[in-house]
Amino acid sequence: MAKGKTRDEIAEEHGKSQGTVSNIISRMRNSLGSYEADSIRELAKELREHGITPENCACGFRIFNVLENLKIPEIEIEKFLKPRYEFSQKMGIKAGLLNDVLLECARISNELPFSKMPNYLHALKEEIEQLENNKKGLKERNPNNPKRKGREEGKCKFFIKKSWYYISES
């Protein structure tokens, strides 16, 4: 009954008679009160007709509680979430990454006014590029670097060929 099924469906599913199912429902109604039992059954039927599972309801309830704890009024929820979701879809950014970026911007804004953020981000970009260049230079100076080994071997082979050439000419 909680899933909005008829007594016949419940009886067949559980291998019971329709009378046994009716007795169980009657006992449940007596313990809950007839109005509540009917309301629960109607709710279950409505949810089932709309393809909503109890898990969907629980998830929705948890999300609602989070938003309520954040003091976002119910009327503002869609206005708050929809532009961020649409932006993430348009830019091909996963929602989790967008969330991280927004949180980082909020964190930075406590230390830096928004008007100075473009310069701050530009400086960070330059710092990252400099670090990448330093990393590339270190790799090239590394004696175990395959590219460097190849160049060194090439130089050695050239030197040996030139040496043999001079020796054979002498």
N, CA, C and O of each residue as an XYZ file, in Angstrom:
680
protein
N       0.823     -1.185      0.000
C       0.000      0.000      0.000
C       0.868      1.251      0.000
O       0.502      2.255     -0.612
N       1.998      1.208      0.667
C       2.858      2.378      0.749
C       3.414      2.762     -0.612
O       3.817      3.906     -0.819
N       3.438      1.823     -1.533
C       3.936      2.129     -2.870
C       2.806      2.472     -3.825
O       3.039      2.602     -5.027
N       1.584      2.623     -3.319
C       0.450      3.004     -4.142
C      -0.159      1.852     -4.924
O      -0.887      2.081     -5.889
N       0.124      0.631     -4.530
C      -0.400     -0.539     -5.233
C      -1.799     -0.874     -4.710
O      -2.178     -0.511     -3.597
N      -2.545     -1.579     -5.556
C      -3.883     -2.016     -5.133
C      -3.749     -3.220     -4.202
O      -2.689     -3.841     -4.118
N      -4.839     -3.537     -3.505
C      -4.824     -4.696     -2.595
C      -4.553     -5.986     -3.368
O      -3.849     -6.875     -2.890
N      -5.119     -6.069     -4.557
C      -4.891     -7.263     -5.382
C      -3.408     -7.405     -5.750
O      -2.854     -8.503     -5.696
N      -2.769     -6.285     -6.125
C      -1.350     -6.326     -6.483
C      -0.493     -6.723     -5.289
O       0.451     -7.502     -5.420
N      -0.830     -6.178     -4.124
C      -0.076     -6.507     -2.910
C      -0.249     -7.976     -2.566
O       0.720     -8.659     -2.235
N      -1.482     -8.463     -2.644
C      -1.766     -9.865     -2.319
C      -0.995    -10.792     -3.255
O      -0.366    -11.750     -2.804
N      -1.043    -10.515     -4.532
C      -0.358    -11.358     -5.508
C       1.160    -11.314     -5.306
O       1.825    -12.349     -5.354
N       1.703    -10.111     -5.081
C       3.145     -9.945     -4.911
C       3.680    -10.701     -3.697
O       4.792    -11.229     -3.734
N       2.895    -10.755     -2.624
C       3.364    -11.373     -1.380
C       2.774    -12.764     -1.127
O       3.010    -13.375     -0.085
N       2.005    -13.246     -2.101
C       1.450    -14.583     -1.955
C       0.430    -14.687     -0.820
O       0.346    -15.723     -0.159
N      -0.331    -13.641     -0.592
C      -1.358    -13.609      0.451
C      -2.716    -13.461     -0.205
O      -2.824    -13.125     -1.384
N      -3.749    -13.718      0.579
C      -5.091    -13.519      0.041
C      -5.460    -12.038      0.162
O      -4.869    -11.291      0.941
N      -6.455    -11.639     -0.635
C      -6.892    -10.244     -0.580
C      -7.471     -9.933      0.802
O      -7.346     -8.806      1.281
N      -8.095    -10.907      1.441
C      -8.649    -10.718      2.788
C      -7.550    -10.446      3.805
O      -7.707     -9.583      4.668
N      -6.428    -11.179      3.714
C      -5.303    -10.966      4.631
C      -4.746     -9.553      4.454
O      -4.458     -8.862      5.431
N      -4.598     -9.133      3.198
C      -4.107     -7.792      2.915
C      -5.079     -6.751      3.476
O      -4.650     -5.754      4.058
N      -6.376     -6.974      3.305
C      -7.384     -6.047      3.833
C      -7.293     -5.946      5.355
O      -7.401     -4.857      5.918
N      -7.095     -7.088      6.015
C      -6.976     -7.079      7.486
C      -5.739     -6.290      7.930
O      -5.801     -5.522      8.890
N      -4.631     -6.481      7.237
C      -3.394     -5.747      7.573
C      -3.613     -4.248      7.393
O      -3.203     -3.444      8.230
N      -4.265     -3.884      6.291
C      -4.530     -2.464      6.024
C      -5.453     -1.896      7.096
O      -5.246     -0.775      7.561
N      -6.465     -2.656      7.489
C      -7.386     -2.185      8.535
C      -6.652     -1.950      9.849
O      -6.865     -0.934     10.511
N      -5.782     -2.896     10.230
C      -5.006     -2.715     11.470
C      -4.103     -1.486     11.374
O      -3.961     -0.736     12.340
N      -3.495     -1.284     10.207
C      -2.626     -0.126     10.026
C      -3.434      1.170     10.127
O      -3.001      2.132     10.760
N      -4.600      1.185      9.504
C      -5.456      2.381      9.567
C      -5.870      2.678     11.003
O      -5.904      3.834     11.423
N      -6.181      1.634     11.743
C      -6.591      1.834     13.140
C      -5.446      2.398     13.967
O      -5.658      3.226     14.853
N      -4.220      1.943     13.672
C      -3.094      2.443     14.458
C      -2.680      3.851     14.020
O      -2.237      4.643     14.851
N      -2.813      4.172     12.743
C      -2.444      5.501     12.248
C      -3.599      6.488     12.306
O      -3.392      7.693     12.445
N      -4.779      5.985     12.202
C      -5.958      6.825     12.013
C      -6.305      6.771     10.545
O      -5.413      6.801      9.698
N      -7.556      6.695     10.234
C      -8.005      6.498      8.866
C      -7.537      7.617      7.941
O      -7.132      7.353      6.809
N      -7.589      8.857      8.408
C      -7.217      9.989      7.558
C      -5.756      9.889      7.139
O      -5.442     10.064      5.961
N      -4.854      9.611      8.083
C      -3.427      9.542      7.765
C      -3.122      8.399      6.799
O      -2.330      8.565      5.870
N      -3.745      7.245      7.013
C      -3.508      6.098      6.134
C      -3.961      6.414      4.714
O      -3.261      6.096      3.753
N      -5.121      7.034      4.577
C      -5.611      7.400      3.246
C      -4.692      8.440      2.594
O      -4.433      8.378      1.392
N      -4.210      9.383      3.383
C      -3.308     10.412      2.861
C      -1.997      9.790      2.388
O      -1.469     10.158      1.338
N      -1.478      8.846      3.169
C      -0.233      8.174      2.793
C      -0.437      7.396      1.499
O       0.414      7.422      0.610
N      -1.564      6.706      1.397
C      -1.849      5.930      0.187
C      -1.975      6.855     -1.024
O      -1.439      6.555     -2.090
N      -2.671      7.962     -0.868
C      -2.820      8.906     -1.975
C      -1.471      9.493     -2.393
O      -1.188      9.637     -3.582
N      -0.649      9.827     -1.410
C       0.679     10.350     -1.708
C       1.493      9.308     -2.479
O       2.144      9.631     -3.473
N       1.452      8.068     -2.019
C       2.200      7.000     -2.684
C       1.718      6.825     -4.131
O       2.530      6.618     -5.033
N       0.405      6.906     -4.352
C      -0.147      6.785     -5.711
C       0.327      7.933     -6.596
O       0.725      7.716     -7.740
N       0.283      9.149     -6.069
C       0.720     10.325     -6.836
C       2.199     10.207     -7.207
O       2.582     10.457     -8.349
N       3.015      9.830     -6.240
C       4.446      9.694     -6.502
C       4.696      8.638     -7.577
O       5.502      8.831     -8.488
N       3.996      7.531     -7.450
C       4.156      6.441     -8.412
C       3.746      6.875     -9.810
O       4.416      6.540    -10.786
N       2.650      7.620     -9.913
C       2.170      8.090    -11.219
C       3.165      9.045    -11.876
O       3.245      9.109    -13.103
N       3.906      9.770    -11.082
C       4.880     10.727    -11.615
C       6.293     10.140    -11.696
O       7.246     10.845    -12.027
N       6.418      8.861    -11.396
C       7.717      8.192    -11.497
C       8.703      8.631    -10.425
O       9.915      8.574    -10.635
N       8.199      9.065     -9.288
C       9.064      9.518     -8.197
C       9.186      8.392     -7.173
O       8.188      7.867     -6.679
N      10.419      8.039     -6.870
C      10.673      6.966     -5.913
C      10.831      7.545     -4.500
O      11.037      8.748     -4.337
N      10.732      6.689     -3.491
C      11.003      7.171     -2.128
C      12.427      7.721     -2.006
O      12.666      8.660     -1.247
N      13.378      7.133     -2.758
C      14.748      7.632     -2.748
C      14.816      9.054     -3.292
O      15.546      9.891     -2.761
N      14.040      9.334     -4.374
C      13.989     10.696     -4.920
C      13.461     11.673     -3.869
O      13.976     12.780     -3.716
N      12.431     11.244     -3.156
C      11.859     12.103     -2.105
C      12.892     12.379     -1.015
O      13.031     13.515     -0.562
N      13.607     11.353     -0.598
C      14.608     11.516      0.455
C      15.716     12.461     -0.015
O      16.165     13.320      0.744
N      16.153     12.302     -1.263
C      17.196     13.176     -1.822
C      16.699     14.618     -1.872
O      17.411     15.538     -1.471
N      15.496     14.809     -2.356
C      14.906     16.149     -2.412
C      14.795     16.768     -1.031
O      15.044     17.961     -0.854
N      14.426     15.966     -0.069
C      14.304     16.453      1.305
C      15.658     16.888      1.842
O      15.764     17.927      2.494
N      16.703     16.093      1.569
C      18.053     16.461      2.022
C      18.520     17.762      1.366
O      19.079     18.631      2.034
N      18.289     17.894      0.060
C      18.674     19.111     -0.649
C      17.922     20.312     -0.084
O      18.506     21.371      0.143
N      16.635     20.139      0.138
C      15.830     21.218      0.704
C      16.390     21.643      2.058
O      16.493     22.837      2.340
N      16.753     20.674      2.898
C      17.308     21.005      4.220
C      18.630     21.759      4.110
O      18.881     22.689      4.876
N      19.476     21.361      3.159
C      20.749     22.076      2.969
C      20.471     23.526      2.583
O      21.048     24.450      3.155
N      19.588     23.715      1.612
C      19.279     25.070      1.161
C      18.617     25.893      2.272
O      18.868     27.091      2.407
N      17.785     25.243      3.047
C      17.142     25.938      4.172
C      18.189     26.344      5.208
O      18.131     27.450      5.745
N      19.147     25.456      5.493
C      20.218     25.787      6.437
C      21.082     26.937      5.923
O      21.634     27.705      6.712
N      21.199     27.054      4.597
C      21.955     28.153      4.013
C      21.133     29.445      3.972
O      21.609     30.493      3.537
N      19.899     29.339      4.432
C      18.979     30.494      4.483
C      18.626     31.005      3.087
O      18.397     32.200      2.897
N      18.585     30.090      2.110
C      18.145     30.462      0.773
C      16.641     30.207      0.720
O      16.212     29.058      0.822
N      15.830     31.259      0.563
C      14.373     31.064      0.535
C      13.967     30.161     -0.627
O      14.573     30.197     -1.699
N      12.945     29.360     -0.401
C      12.503     28.407     -1.424
C      12.221     29.101     -2.753
O      12.537     28.563     -3.814
N      11.645     30.259     -2.700
C      11.315     30.992     -3.918
C      12.571     31.415     -4.691
O      12.496     31.660     -5.895
N      13.719     31.504     -4.017
C      14.976     31.935     -4.628
C      15.845     30.770     -5.113
O      16.832     30.996     -5.813
N      15.503     29.547     -4.760
C      16.356     28.393     -5.057
C      16.642     28.272     -6.549
O      17.800     28.187     -6.955
N      15.594     28.262     -7.361
C      15.806     28.108     -8.807
C      16.567     29.307     -9.362
O      17.454     29.146    -10.201
N      16.227     30.504     -8.900
C      16.918     31.721     -9.354
C      18.404     31.667     -8.998
O      19.245     32.185     -9.733
N      18.714     31.043     -7.883
C      20.096     30.908     -7.430
C      20.847     29.837     -8.232
O      21.978     30.064     -8.662
N      20.223     28.682     -8.432
C      20.916     27.540     -9.043
C      20.928     27.536    -10.570
O      21.936     27.165    -11.171
N      19.844     27.935    -11.200
C      19.703     27.795    -12.650
C      20.807     28.509    -13.436
O      21.392     27.887    -14.322
N      21.127     29.794    -13.159
C      22.193     30.443    -13.942
C      23.547     29.754    -13.793
O      24.308     29.682    -14.758
N      23.857     29.252    -12.610
C      25.133     28.585    -12.396
C      25.195     27.266    -13.161
O      26.218     26.919    -13.751
N      24.078     26.538    -13.139
C      24.017     25.269    -13.862
C      24.124     25.521    -15.371
O      24.890     24.846    -16.058
N      23.359     26.491    -15.887
C      23.384     26.783    -17.325
C      24.780     27.240    -17.759
O      25.259     26.852    -18.824
N      25.426     28.060    -16.937
C      26.781     28.521    -17.247
C      27.742     27.336    -17.320
O      28.554     27.244    -18.241
N      27.646     26.430    -16.345
C      28.556     25.278    -16.335
C      28.328     24.401    -17.563
O      29.284     23.867    -18.126
N      27.071     24.247    -17.985
C      26.778     23.443    -19.171
C      27.315     24.124    -20.424
O      27.914     23.473    -21.280
N      27.099     25.439    -20.534
C      27.556     26.200    -21.702
C      29.078     26.157    -21.831
O      29.608     26.054    -22.937
N      29.770     26.235    -20.713
C      31.224     26.271    -20.725
C      31.853     24.875    -20.689
O      33.073     24.742    -20.794
N      31.028     23.841    -20.541
C      31.545     22.473    -20.465
C      32.286     22.203    -19.174
O      33.200     21.379    -19.131
N      31.891     22.897    -18.124
C      32.536     22.741    -16.822
C      31.655     21.845    -15.955
O      30.444     22.046    -15.865
N      32.270     20.870    -15.329
C      31.503     20.010    -14.432
C      31.059     20.830    -13.221
O      31.780     21.712    -12.754
N      29.866     20.525    -12.724
C      29.294     21.292    -11.617
C      30.220     21.318    -10.399
O      30.317     22.341     -9.721
N      30.889     20.223    -10.119
C      31.790     20.172     -8.962
C      32.952     21.146     -9.100
O      33.348     21.791     -8.129
N      33.499     21.250    -10.312
C      34.606     22.179    -10.551
C      34.124     23.616    -10.414
O      34.799     24.450     -9.810
N      32.950     23.900    -10.978
C      32.398     25.244    -10.856
C      32.192     25.599     -9.391
O      32.470     26.720     -8.966
N      31.708     24.642     -8.635
C      31.519     24.854     -7.195
C      32.850     25.193     -6.522
O      32.924     26.124     -5.721
N      33.898     24.437     -6.849
C      35.219     24.696     -6.265
C      35.724     26.088     -6.629
O      36.283     26.794     -5.789
N      35.524     26.480     -7.892
C      35.973     27.800     -8.345
C      35.221     28.901     -7.606
O      35.821     29.873     -7.146
N      33.909     28.743     -7.495
C      33.113     29.752     -6.775
C      33.547     29.862     -5.316
O      33.651     30.962     -4.774
N      33.798     28.727     -4.688
C      34.247     28.759     -3.293
C      35.612     29.426     -3.169
O      35.851     30.185     -2.230
N      36.513     29.143     -4.120
C      37.843     29.762     -4.090
C      37.732     31.272     -4.305
O      38.424     32.042     -3.638
N      36.872     31.700     -5.223
C      36.657     33.139     -5.434
C      36.105     33.796     -4.166
O      36.526     34.890     -3.791
N      35.175     33.126     -3.522
C      34.631     33.667     -2.275
C      35.721     33.757     -1.211
O      35.781     34.734     -0.465
N      36.578     32.745     -1.140
C      37.671     32.762     -0.158
C      38.633     33.910     -0.452
O      39.031     34.645      0.452
N      39.000     34.057     -1.713
C      39.927     35.118     -2.103
C      39.321     36.493     -1.840
O      40.025     37.425     -1.451
N      38.010     36.614     -2.054
C      37.365     37.922     -1.886
C      37.433     38.423     -0.450
O      37.275     39.619     -0.205
N      37.663     37.531      0.492
C      37.847     37.971      1.878
C      39.183     38.682      2.052
O      39.337     39.506      2.953
N      40.147     38.367      1.191
C      41.487     38.943      1.280
C      41.730     40.008      0.223
O      42.625     40.838      0.380
N      40.947     39.998     -0.850
C      41.215     40.842     -2.001
C      39.895     41.358     -2.569
O      38.981     40.563     -2.791
N      39.766     42.663     -2.809
C      38.519     43.172     -3.417
C      38.349     42.611     -4.835
O      39.331     42.349     -5.529
N      37.106     42.434     -5.248
C      36.830     41.888     -6.578
C      37.463     42.727     -7.676
O      37.874     42.182     -8.701
N      37.552     44.020     -7.491
C      38.123     44.893     -8.522
C      39.597     44.564     -8.791
O      40.102     44.856     -9.875
N      40.284     43.968     -7.830
C      41.706     43.644     -7.997
C      41.922     42.190     -8.432
O      43.060     41.779     -8.661
N      40.843     41.411     -8.548
C      40.982     39.993     -8.914
C      41.587     39.774    -10.292
O      42.415     38.873    -10.430
N      41.225     40.547    -11.336
C      41.847     40.295    -12.650
C      43.370     40.404    -12.592
O      44.070     39.560    -13.152
N      43.887     41.426    -11.925
C      45.341     41.565    -11.810
C      45.943     40.415    -11.016
O      47.010     39.906    -11.359
N      45.260     40.011     -9.958
C      45.720     38.898     -9.116
C      45.782     37.618     -9.952
O      46.767     36.882     -9.892
N      44.733     37.357    -10.727
C      44.693     36.143    -11.555
C      45.751     36.205    -12.658
O      46.361     35.186    -12.984
N      45.975     37.383    -13.233
C      47.016     37.532    -14.253
C      48.392     37.225    -13.655
O      49.203     36.533    -14.271
N      48.648     37.744    -12.451
C      49.931     37.476    -11.788
C      50.092     35.991    -11.505
O      51.181     35.441    -11.670
N      49.006     35.332    -11.077
C      49.066     33.884    -10.836
C      49.370     33.128    -12.125
O      50.151     32.177    -12.121
N      48.760     33.547    -13.219
C      48.987     32.894    -14.509
C      50.459     33.021    -14.913
O      51.077     32.055    -15.361
N      51.005     34.223    -14.747
C      52.419     34.426    -15.073
C      53.319     33.569    -14.185
O      54.314     33.011    -14.648
N      52.960     33.472    -12.910
C      53.750     32.641    -11.990
C      53.721     31.176    -12.413
O      54.740     30.486    -12.368
N      52.557     30.713    -12.820
C      52.416     29.320    -13.270
C      53.264     29.093    -14.529
O      53.951     28.079    -14.644
N      53.210     30.048    -15.477
C      54.004     29.914    -16.698
C      55.497     29.883    -16.382
O      56.244     29.102    -16.972
N      55.930     30.731    -15.452
C      57.343     30.757    -15.060
C      57.752     29.428    -14.437
O      58.826     28.901    -14.727
N      56.886     28.891    -13.580
C      57.182     27.593    -12.954
C      57.258     26.487    -13.997
O      58.113     25.605    -13.911
N      56.361     26.531    -14.986
C      56.392     25.525    -16.062
C      57.690     25.634    -16.850
O      58.299     24.618    -17.185
N      58.117     26.852    -17.147
C      59.383     27.046    -17.875
C      60.569     26.539    -17.057
O      61.477     25.902    -17.591
N      60.550     26.832    -15.749
C      61.620     26.331    -14.880
C      61.641     24.808    -14.866
O      62.706     24.190    -14.899
N      60.469     24.217    -14.817
C      60.348     22.752    -14.804
C      60.918     22.176    -16.110
O      61.654     21.189    -16.103
N      60.558     22.818    -17.224
C      61.056     22.360    -18.525
C      62.588     22.458    -18.580
O      63.250     21.540    -19.064
N      63.149     23.568    -18.085
C      64.596     23.741    -18.065
C      65.277     22.694    -17.211
O      66.321     22.163    -17.590
N      64.698     22.393    -16.067
C      65.272     21.369    -15.190
C      65.273     20.009    -15.866
O      66.236     19.252    -15.746
N      64.202     19.701    -16.573
C      64.126     18.411    -17.266
C      65.204     18.309    -18.335
O      65.817     17.257    -18.517
N      65.429     19.420    -19.044
C      66.426     19.383    -20.121
C      67.843     19.276    -19.565
O      68.705     18.674    -20.204
N      68.099     19.842    -18.398
C      69.442     19.765    -17.804
C      69.670     18.437    -17.089
O      70.801     18.123    -16.719
N      68.620     17.662    -16.894
C      68.732     16.378    -16.211
C      69.524     15.408    -17.102
O      69.143     15.186    -18.251
N      70.619     14.830    -16.588
C      71.432     13.921    -17.413
C      70.666     12.659    -17.824
O      71.060     11.996    -18.783
N      69.605     12.319    -17.136
C      68.840     11.116    -17.482
C      67.716     11.409    -18.473
O      66.959     10.507    -18.832
N      67.601     12.647    -18.915
C      66.567     13.024    -19.866
C      66.861     12.355    -21.213
O      67.949     12.530    -21.761
N      65.905     11.593    -21.750
C      66.145     10.887    -23.027
C      66.505     11.842    -24.168
O      67.330     11.487    -25.009
N      65.916     13.042    -24.227
C      66.247     13.982    -25.306
C      67.704     14.428    -25.181
O      68.436     14.508    -26.167
N      68.097     14.714    -23.947
C      69.480     15.155    -23.741
C      70.448     14.019    -24.066
O      71.476     14.231    -24.710
N      70.103     12.794    -23.609
C      70.965     11.643    -23.912
C      71.128     11.485    -25.412
O      72.227     11.220    -25.898
N      70.036     11.648    -26.145
C      70.087     11.520    -27.601
C      71.002     12.555    -28.222
O      71.783     12.238    -29.120
N      70.910     13.814    -27.743
C      71.774     14.875    -28.259
C      73.235     14.582    -27.927
O      74.122     14.751    -28.763
N      73.469     14.136    -26.675
C      74.849     13.837    -26.261
C      75.422     12.680    -27.076
O      76.579     12.717    -27.492
N      74.597     11.651    -27.299
C      75.070     10.518    -28.106
C      75.360     10.963    -29.529
O      76.342     10.538    -30.138
N      74.498     11.823    -30.051
C      74.710     12.344    -31.404
C      76.029     13.099    -31.501
O      76.771     12.942    -32.471
N      76.319     13.918    -30.496
C      77.576     14.665    -30.468
C      78.763     13.707    -30.413
O      79.760     13.906    -31.107
N      78.652     12.667    -29.586
C      79.739     11.685    -29.471
C      79.972     10.982    -30.801
O      81.116     10.837    -31.232
N      78.909     10.548    -31.450
C      79.039      9.849    -32.729
C      79.696     10.766    -33.765
O      80.557     10.339    -34.534
N      79.273     12.035    -33.770
C      79.853     12.985    -34.704
C      81.349     13.149    -34.427
O      82.165     13.150    -35.349
N      81.697     13.287    -33.139
C      83.113     13.437    -32.741
C      83.929     12.208    -33.159
O      85.044     12.345    -33.662
N      83.377     11.018    -32.950
C      84.075      9.773    -33.314
C      84.275      9.711    -34.819
O      85.358      9.360    -35.287
N      83.239     10.049    -35.585
C      83.362     10.025    -37.057
C      84.435     11.011    -37.508
O      85.278     10.685    -38.344
N      84.397     12.211    -36.952
C      85.407     13.219    -37.321
C      86.809     12.741    -36.931
O      87.768     12.913    -37.683
N      86.907     12.139    -35.745
C      88.208     11.636    -35.290
C      88.723     10.566    -36.244
O      89.894     10.596    -36.621
N      87.869      9.617    -36.645
C      88.284      8.565    -37.564
C      88.671      9.170    -38.920
O      89.595      8.713    -39.592
N      87.942     10.189    -39.280
C      88.243     10.829    -40.546
C      89.659     11.435    -40.506
O      90.449     11.248    -41.431
N      89.963     12.164    -39.417
C      91.291     12.762    -39.282
C      92.378     11.697    -39.147
O      93.472     11.845    -39.692
N      92.068     10.619    -38.412
C      93.062      9.551    -38.228
C      93.326      8.862    -39.570
O      94.482      8.598    -39.902
N      92.308      8.574    -40.325
C      92.486      7.876    -41.596
C      93.148      8.773    -42.641
O      93.808      8.269    -43.549
N      92.988     10.078    -42.531
C      93.609     11.008    -43.449
C      95.095     11.177    -43.146
O      95.870     11.557    -44.024
N      95.484     10.901    -41.927
C      96.882     11.120    -41.525
C      97.778     10.028    -41.980
O      98.981     10.067    -41.721
